[in-house]
């Protein structure tokens, strides 16, 4: 299958097999809005169930207080629930 024939989810999965990436980086490389990337990532993670590959997530982290215990790591929080800072680093995703 050529790159032009691949679906958005296939292109995202291929990019994550190459190395870790944030939703913003994936958005730029695949050409879809960041909010859409998160929806696709949830489906990519589910599609790996029952395979020998794993969908790994380094959760978002507050740059001010270090909080990283978010309920949904496949998301981009607008602010830290602990200190209310808006300086939250994006989660990184990877398939290995």
C-alpha positions, 0 to 999 in steps of 0.5 A: 500500500502506498502512502497516498492509499493509506488511511489517516489511522494507518499513517498515524500508526506508521508514524508512531512505529517510527518513534514517539510523537505528540498529537501536534507533531502527528497533526502536522505530519499527517495533515489533520487537526490536532483534535481529530488526531486524538480521536484516531489515536483511541481507535489505533490503540484499540486496533492493537488489542490482541496483537504483539504491538503495544500502544504506549503513552507518556502522559501530559505533564504540568511544566510548573508543578510536575502533575501527570496523573491525568484520568485520560492520558490520550487527551490534551488538558487545557490546564493542570487540575493541581495548580491550575497552570496552563503550562501543560506539556503534551502527551507523547505516543508510541507503538512498539 
